[in-house]
Amino acid sequence: MGQSADVRATGDRIEQLLLASAASGPIARERAEELVRVVVELYGAGLERMLDIVHDAGRLDDEVLARLADDDLVASLLLVHGLHPYGVQDRVEQALIKVRPYLGSHGGDVELLDVSDDGVVRLRLLGSCDGCASSSVTLKLAVEGAIEAAAPEIVRIDVDTTSSSTETSGLISVDSLSARLRATPPPTDGEATWAVLEDVASILPGAAHGRQVAGMDVVLCRLGTVMYAYRDACGSCGAALAGAPVERRLGSGRDAVVLTCRTCHAHFAVQQAGRGLDDTTAHLEPLPLLERDGLVEIAVPTVVPA
Protein backbone atom coordinates (compact mmCIF):
# COMPACT_ATOMS: atom_id res chain seq x y z
CA MET A 1 0.00 0.00 0.00
CA GLY A 2 2.70 2.47 0.99
CA GLN A 3 4.73 2.34 -2.20
CA SER A 4 1.79 2.68 -4.60
CA ALA A 5 0.23 5.54 -2.65
CA ASP A 6 3.60 7.29 -2.19
CA VAL A 7 4.39 7.15 -5.91
CA ARG A 8 1.12 8.82 -6.81
CA ALA A 9 1.57 11.39 -4.08
CA THR A 10 5.06 12.17 -5.37
CA GLY A 11 3.75 12.65 -8.91
CA ASP A 12 1.01 14.96 -7.66
CA ARG A 13 3.55 16.93 -5.62
CA ILE A 14 5.83 17.44 -8.63
CA GLU A 15 2.90 18.80 -10.61
CA GLN A 16 1.92 21.10 -7.74
CA LEU A 17 5.45 22.47 -7.49
CA LEU A 18 5.58 23.16 -11.23
CA LEU A 19 2.27 24.98 -11.05
CA ALA A 20 3.44 26.94 -8.02
CA SER A 21 6.60 27.99 -9.84
CA ALA A 22 4.45 29.62 -12.51
CA ALA A 23 3.25 32.11 -9.89
CA SER A 24 6.78 33.54 -9.77
CA GLY A 25 6.73 34.33 -13.46
CA PRO A 26 7.58 32.62 -16.76
CA ILE A 27 11.34 32.55 -16.10
CA ALA A 28 10.90 30.65 -12.83
CA ARG A 29 8.52 28.26 -14.56
CA GLU A 30 10.96 27.63 -17.40
CA ARG A 31 13.84 26.97 -14.99
CA ALA A 32 11.75 24.55 -12.95
CA GLU A 33 10.68 22.66 -16.06
CA GLU A 34 14.26 22.57 -17.33
CA LEU A 35 15.44 21.16 -13.99
CA VAL A 36 12.83 18.39 -14.14
CA ARG A 37 13.75 17.67 -17.76
CA VAL A 38 17.48 17.41 -17.01
CA VAL A 39 16.88 15.12 -14.02
CA VAL A 40 14.58 12.92 -16.11
CA GLU A 41 17.20 12.65 -18.85
CA LEU A 42 19.88 11.73 -16.31
CA TYR A 43 17.84 8.98 -14.68
CA GLY A 44 16.63 7.78 -18.07
CA ALA A 45 20.23 7.26 -19.20
CA GLY A 46 20.96 5.43 -15.97
CA LEU A 47 17.96 3.13 -16.36
CA GLU A 48 18.90 2.34 -19.95
CA ARG A 49 22.44 1.51 -18.89
CA MET A 50 21.14 -0.79 -16.13
CA LEU A 51 18.93 -2.68 -18.57
CA ASP A 52 21.86 -3.07 -20.97
CA ILE A 53 24.07 -4.46 -18.20
CA VAL A 54 21.40 -6.96 -17.08
CA HIS A 55 20.79 -7.97 -20.70
CA ASP A 56 24.50 -8.48 -21.36
CA ALA A 57 24.69 -10.64 -18.24
CA GLY A 58 21.99 -12.89 -19.75
CA ARG A 59 19.48 -12.25 -16.97
CA LEU A 60 16.94 -10.02 -18.72
CA ASP A 61 14.60 -12.84 -19.76
CA ASP A 62 10.84 -12.82 -20.29
CA GLU A 63 10.14 -13.51 -16.63
CA VAL A 64 12.22 -10.57 -15.44
CA LEU A 65 10.65 -8.28 -18.06
CA ALA A 66 7.20 -9.30 -16.90
CA ARG A 67 8.09 -8.53 -13.29
CA LEU A 68 9.44 -5.11 -14.26
CA ALA A 69 6.29 -4.34 -16.25
CA ASP A 70 4.03 -5.45 -13.36
CA ASP A 71 5.67 -3.07 -10.89
CA ASP A 72 3.85 0.27 -11.04
CA LEU A 73 6.85 2.38 -10.03
CA VAL A 74 9.33 0.67 -12.37
CA ALA A 75 6.86 0.54 -15.25
CA SER A 76 6.06 4.24 -14.93
CA LEU A 77 9.77 5.13 -15.02
CA LEU A 78 10.33 2.91 -18.05
CA LEU A 79 7.37 4.54 -19.80
CA VAL A 80 8.67 8.05 -19.14
CA HIS A 81 12.01 7.14 -20.71
CA GLY A 82 10.66 5.09 -23.61
CA LEU A 83 12.17 1.88 -22.23
CA HIS A 84 9.03 -0.14 -21.48
CA PRO A 85 9.48 -3.74 -22.71
CA TYR A 86 5.94 -4.00 -24.09
CA GLY A 87 4.37 -2.12 -26.99
CA VAL A 88 1.32 0.09 -26.64
CA GLN A 89 -1.15 -2.54 -27.92
CA ASP A 90 0.13 -5.15 -25.45
CA ARG A 91 -0.17 -2.65 -22.61
CA VAL A 92 -3.73 -1.70 -23.59
CA GLU A 93 -4.70 -5.37 -23.74
CA GLN A 94 -3.22 -5.95 -20.28
CA ALA A 95 -5.10 -2.93 -18.94
CA LEU A 96 -8.38 -4.32 -20.25
CA ILE A 97 -7.64 -7.70 -18.69
CA LYS A 98 -7.34 -5.98 -15.32
CA VAL A 99 -10.72 -4.20 -15.60
CA ARG A 100 -12.63 -7.19 -17.00
CA PRO A 101 -13.40 -8.61 -13.53
CA TYR A 102 -15.15 -5.35 -12.66
CA LEU A 103 -17.01 -5.18 -15.97
CA GLY A 104 -17.97 -8.83 -15.68
CA SER A 105 -19.26 -8.32 -12.16
CA HIS A 106 -21.86 -5.97 -13.66
CA GLY A 107 -22.61 -8.18 -16.65
CA GLY A 108 -20.42 -6.22 -19.06
CA ASP A 109 -17.32 -6.85 -21.15
CA VAL A 110 -14.94 -4.99 -23.45
CA GLU A 111 -13.36 -5.98 -26.76
CA LEU A 112 -10.24 -4.31 -28.15
CA LEU A 113 -10.70 -3.71 -31.87
CA ASP A 114 -7.67 -1.64 -32.79
CA VAL A 115 -4.86 0.62 -31.60
CA SER A 116 -3.88 3.06 -34.35
CA ASP A 117 -0.43 4.50 -34.99
CA ASP A 118 -1.68 7.96 -34.05
CA GLY A 119 -2.72 6.89 -30.55
CA VAL A 120 -6.43 6.11 -30.93
CA VAL A 121 -7.88 3.05 -29.19
CA ARG A 122 -11.06 1.57 -30.66
CA LEU A 123 -13.20 -0.56 -28.36
CA ARG A 124 -16.49 -2.37 -28.35
CA LEU A 125 -18.35 -2.51 -25.03
CA LEU A 126 -20.67 -5.46 -24.54
CA GLY A 127 -23.11 -6.59 -21.89
CA SER A 128 -26.17 -5.74 -19.92
CA CYS A 129 -25.23 -2.20 -18.87
CA ASP A 130 -26.43 -0.64 -22.13
CA GLY A 131 -29.10 2.00 -21.68
CA CYS A 132 -28.17 2.91 -18.11
CA ALA A 133 -26.57 6.35 -18.16
CA SER A 134 -25.02 5.92 -14.73
CA SER A 135 -23.45 2.61 -15.71
CA SER A 136 -22.07 4.17 -18.87
CA VAL A 137 -20.19 6.79 -16.87
CA THR A 138 -18.92 4.07 -14.54
CA LEU A 139 -17.58 2.00 -17.42
CA LYS A 140 -15.97 5.12 -18.88
CA LEU A 141 -14.14 5.79 -15.61
CA ALA A 142 -12.93 2.21 -15.23
CA VAL A 143 -11.88 1.53 -18.82
CA GLU A 144 -10.46 4.95 -19.62
CA GLY A 145 -8.56 5.18 -16.35
CA ALA A 146 -6.95 1.77 -16.83
CA ILE A 147 -5.88 2.53 -20.40
CA GLU A 148 -4.51 5.95 -19.52
CA ALA A 149 -2.41 4.49 -16.69
CA ALA A 150 -1.00 1.69 -18.85
CA ALA A 151 -0.51 3.68 -22.06
CA PRO A 152 -0.29 7.44 -21.41
CA GLU A 153 0.59 8.04 -25.06
CA ILE A 154 -3.00 7.18 -26.06
CA VAL A 155 -4.84 10.38 -27.06
CA ARG A 156 -8.39 9.16 -27.61
CA ILE A 157 -10.72 6.24 -26.96
CA ASP A 158 -13.46 5.53 -29.49
CA VAL A 159 -16.32 3.08 -29.10
CA ASP A 160 -17.47 1.08 -32.09
CA THR A 161 -21.26 1.12 -32.43
CA THR A 162 -21.49 -1.69 -34.99
CA SER A 163 -23.23 -4.76 -33.61
CA SER A 164 -21.35 -8.04 -33.39
CA SER A 165 -23.01 -11.32 -34.30
CA THR A 166 -22.07 -12.73 -30.90
CA GLU A 167 -23.64 -9.93 -28.88
CA THR A 168 -26.76 -10.53 -26.85
CA SER A 169 -27.49 -6.90 -26.04
CA GLY A 170 -26.86 -3.41 -27.28
CA LEU A 171 -23.73 -1.33 -27.06
CA ILE A 172 -23.07 1.60 -24.81
CA SER A 173 -23.33 4.75 -26.86
CA VAL A 174 -20.17 6.31 -28.24
CA ASP A 175 -20.90 9.58 -26.43
CA SER A 176 -20.73 7.82 -23.06
CA LEU A 177 -17.13 6.73 -23.46
CA SER A 178 -15.30 8.73 -26.13
CA ALA A 179 -13.08 11.38 -24.60
CA ARG A 180 -9.83 13.21 -25.13
CA LEU A 181 -7.62 11.88 -22.34
CA ARG A 182 -5.42 14.95 -22.26
CA ALA A 183 -7.81 17.72 -23.23
CA THR A 184 -6.84 21.22 -22.08
CA PRO A 185 -8.49 22.24 -19.86
CA PRO A 186 -9.46 18.76 -18.65
CA PRO A 187 -13.13 17.89 -18.99
CA THR A 188 -15.16 18.09 -15.78
CA ASP A 189 -17.76 15.52 -16.83
CA GLY A 190 -16.69 12.00 -15.94
CA GLU A 191 -13.59 12.95 -13.92
CA ALA A 192 -12.90 10.77 -10.92
CA THR A 193 -10.71 10.40 -7.89
CA TRP A 194 -9.33 6.92 -7.28
CA ALA A 195 -9.40 6.37 -3.52
CA VAL A 196 -8.06 3.38 -1.57
CA LEU A 197 -10.71 1.47 0.36
CA GLU A 198 -9.48 0.83 3.89
CA ASP A 199 -10.33 -2.10 6.20
CA VAL A 200 -11.71 -4.29 3.42
CA ALA A 201 -11.86 -7.35 5.71
CA SER A 202 -14.68 -5.77 7.76
CA ILE A 203 -17.03 -5.75 4.75
CA LEU A 204 -19.04 -8.95 5.18
CA PRO A 205 -21.81 -10.54 3.08
CA GLY A 206 -25.49 -10.10 3.92
CA ALA A 207 -25.86 -6.33 4.08
CA ALA A 208 -24.83 -3.09 2.39
CA HIS A 209 -21.95 -1.51 4.30
CA GLY A 210 -21.84 2.28 4.39
CA ARG A 211 -18.54 4.13 3.98
CA GLN A 212 -17.46 7.66 3.13
CA VAL A 213 -14.88 7.56 0.33
CA ALA A 214 -13.30 10.79 -0.95
CA GLY A 215 -16.20 12.78 0.42
CA MET A 216 -18.94 10.60 -1.07
CA ASP A 217 -21.28 8.30 0.84
CA VAL A 218 -20.83 4.82 -0.61
CA VAL A 219 -22.37 1.42 0.06
CA LEU A 220 -20.42 -1.78 -0.49
CA CYS A 221 -21.81 -5.26 -1.05
CA ARG A 222 -19.69 -8.41 -0.86
CA LEU A 223 -20.57 -11.62 -2.67
CA GLY A 224 -17.87 -14.17 -1.89
CA THR A 225 -14.59 -12.61 -2.98
CA VAL A 226 -16.27 -10.03 -5.24
CA MET A 227 -17.29 -6.57 -4.04
CA TYR A 228 -19.63 -4.02 -5.57
CA ALA A 229 -19.73 -0.30 -4.83
CA TYR A 230 -22.65 2.09 -5.26
CA ARG A 231 -23.44 5.64 -4.28
CA ASP A 232 -25.42 5.52 -1.04
CA ALA A 233 -28.79 6.57 -2.44
CA CYS A 234 -31.81 4.47 -3.37
CA GLY A 235 -32.55 4.73 -7.07
CA SER A 236 -36.25 4.96 -6.30
CA CYS A 237 -36.69 7.17 -3.21
CA GLY A 238 -33.17 8.55 -2.64
CA ALA A 239 -32.89 7.20 0.89
CA ALA A 240 -29.58 5.94 2.30
CA LEU A 241 -28.93 2.24 1.74
CA ALA A 242 -26.32 1.56 4.44
CA GLY A 243 -27.47 -1.45 6.45
CA ALA A 244 -29.98 -2.57 3.81
CA PRO A 245 -30.25 -6.36 3.39
CA VAL A 246 -28.42 -8.02 0.49
CA GLU A 247 -29.98 -11.43 -0.09
CA ARG A 248 -29.86 -14.20 -2.65
CA ARG A 249 -33.20 -15.15 -4.21
CA LEU A 250 -33.65 -18.64 -5.62
CA GLY A 251 -34.71 -19.05 -9.22
CA SER A 252 -33.84 -15.49 -10.22
CA GLY A 253 -30.95 -16.19 -12.60
CA ARG A 254 -28.53 -13.27 -12.90
CA ASP A 255 -30.81 -11.15 -10.69
CA ALA A 256 -30.41 -13.61 -7.83
CA VAL A 257 -28.63 -11.20 -5.44
CA VAL A 258 -30.88 -8.33 -4.46
CA LEU A 259 -30.41 -5.21 -2.35
CA THR A 260 -33.69 -4.04 -0.79
CA CYS A 261 -34.22 -0.42 0.26
CA ARG A 262 -35.46 -0.32 3.86
CA THR A 263 -37.43 2.89 3.21
CA CYS A 264 -39.43 2.20 0.03
CA HIS A 265 -38.71 -1.56 -0.28
CA ALA A 266 -37.50 -1.19 -3.88
CA HIS A 267 -35.32 -4.04 -5.13
CA PHE A 268 -32.08 -3.70 -7.09
CA ALA A 269 -29.93 -6.36 -8.78
CA VAL A 270 -26.47 -6.09 -7.20
CA GLN A 271 -24.73 -8.00 -10.02
CA GLN A 272 -26.46 -6.06 -12.81
CA ALA A 273 -25.11 -2.55 -12.15
CA GLY A 274 -27.90 -1.85 -9.65
CA ARG A 275 -30.75 -2.33 -12.14
CA GLY A 276 -34.19 -1.75 -10.64
CA LEU A 277 -36.30 -4.92 -10.49
CA ASP A 278 -39.62 -3.24 -9.67
CA ASP A 279 -39.21 -0.16 -11.85
CA THR A 280 -36.88 -0.50 -14.82
CA THR A 281 -36.32 3.27 -14.91
CA ALA A 282 -34.85 3.23 -11.39
CA HIS A 283 -31.30 2.10 -10.78
CA LEU A 284 -28.45 2.54 -8.35
CA GLU A 285 -25.34 4.50 -9.30
CA PRO A 286 -22.44 2.02 -9.55
CA LEU A 287 -18.86 3.07 -8.91
CA PRO A 288 -15.77 1.39 -10.41
CA LEU A 289 -14.09 -0.84 -7.85
CA LEU A 290 -10.78 -2.42 -8.87
CA GLU A 291 -8.01 -4.36 -7.17
CA ARG A 292 -4.62 -2.98 -8.18
CA ASP A 293 -1.26 -3.74 -6.60
CA GLY A 294 -2.98 -5.51 -3.72
CA LEU A 295 -5.19 -2.50 -2.95
CA VAL A 296 -8.93 -2.12 -3.45
CA GLU A 297 -9.71 1.26 -5.02
CA ILE A 298 -12.94 3.06 -5.84
CA ALA A 299 -13.34 5.72 -8.51
CA VAL A 300 -15.46 8.49 -7.04
CA PRO A 301 -16.76 10.98 -9.63
CA THR A 302 -15.53 14.52 -9.07
CA VAL A 303 -18.85 15.84 -10.35
CA VAL A 304 -21.64 13.93 -8.67
CA PRO A 305 -24.91 13.70 -10.62
CA ALA A 306 -27.80 15.40 -8.88
Rosetta blueprint (number, residue, H / E / L):
1 M L
2 G H
3 Q H
4 S H
5 A H
6 D H
7 V H
8 R H
9 A H
10 T H
11 G H
12 D H
13 R H
14 I H
15 E H
16 Q H
17 L H
18 L H
19 L H
20 A H
21 S H
22 A H
23 A L
24 S L
25 G L
26 P H
27 I H
28 A H
29 R H
30 E H
31 R H
32 A H
33 E H
34 E H
35 L H
36 V H
37 R H
38 V H
39 V H
40 V H
41 E H
42 L H
43 Y H
44 G H
45 A H
46 G H
47 L H
48 E H
49 R H
50 M H
51 L H
52 D H
53 I H
54 V H
55 H H
56 D H
57 A L
58 G L
59 R L
60 L L
61 D L
62 D H
63 E H
64 V H
65 L H
66 A H
67 R H
68 L H
69 A H
70 D H
71 D L
72 D H
73 L H
74 V H
75 A H
76 S H
77 L H
78 L H
79 L H
80 V H
81 H L
82 G L
83 L L
84 H L
85 P L
86 Y L
87 G L
88 V H
89 Q H
90 D H
91 R H
92 V H
93 E H
94 Q H
95 A H
96 L H
97 I H
98 K H
99 V H
100 R H
101 P H
102 Y H
103 L H
104 G H
105 S H
106 H L
107 G L
108 G E
109 D E
110 V E
111 E E
112 L E
113 L E
114 D E
115 V E
116 S L
117 D L
118 D L
119 G L
120 V E
121 V E
122 R E
123 L E
124 R E
125 L E
126 L E
127 G E
128 S L
129 C L
130 D L
131 G L
132 C L
133 A H
134 S H
135 S H
136 S H
137 V H
138 T H
139 L H
140 K H
141 L H
142 A H
143 V H
144 E H
145 G H
146 A H
147 I H
148 E H
149 A H
150 A H
151 A L
152 P L
153 E L
154 I L
155 V L
156 R E
157 I E
158 D E
159 V E
160 D L
161 T L
162 T L
163 S L
164 S L
165 S L
166 T L
167 E L
168 T L
169 S L
170 G L
171 L L
172 I L
173 S L
174 V H
175 D H
176 S H
177 L L
178 S L
179 A E
180 R E
181 L L
182 R L
183 A L
184 T L
185 P L
186 P L
187 P L
188 T L
189 D L
190 G L
191 E L
192 A E
193 T E
194 W E
195 A E
196 V E
197 L L
198 E L
199 D L
200 V H
201 A H
202 S H
203 I L
204 L L
205 P L
206 G L
207 A E
208 A L
209 H E
210 G E
211 R E
212 Q E
213 V E
214 A L
215 G L
216 M E
217 D E
218 V E
219 V E
220 L E
221 C E
222 R E
223 L E
224 G L
225 T L
226 V E
227 M E
228 Y E
229 A E
230 Y E
231 R E
232 D L
233 A L
234 C L
235 G L
236 S L
237 C L
238 G L
239 A L
240 A L
241 L L
242 A L
243 G L
244 A L
245 P E
246 V E
247 E E
248 R E
249 R L
250 L L
251 G L
252 S L
253 G H
254 R H
255 D H
256 A L
257 V E
258 V E
259 L E
260 T E
261 C L
262 R L
263 T L
264 C L
265 H L
266 A L
267 H E
268 F E
269 A E
270 V L
271 Q L
272 Q L
273 A L
274 G L
275 R E
276 G E
277 L L
278 D L
279 D L
280 T L
281 T L
282 A L
283 H E
284 L L
285 E L
286 P E
287 L E
288 P L
289 L E
290 L E
291 E E
292 R E
293 D L
294 G L
295 L E
296 V E
297 E E
298 I E
299 A E
300 V E
301 P E
302 T L
303 V L
304 V L
305 P L
306 A L
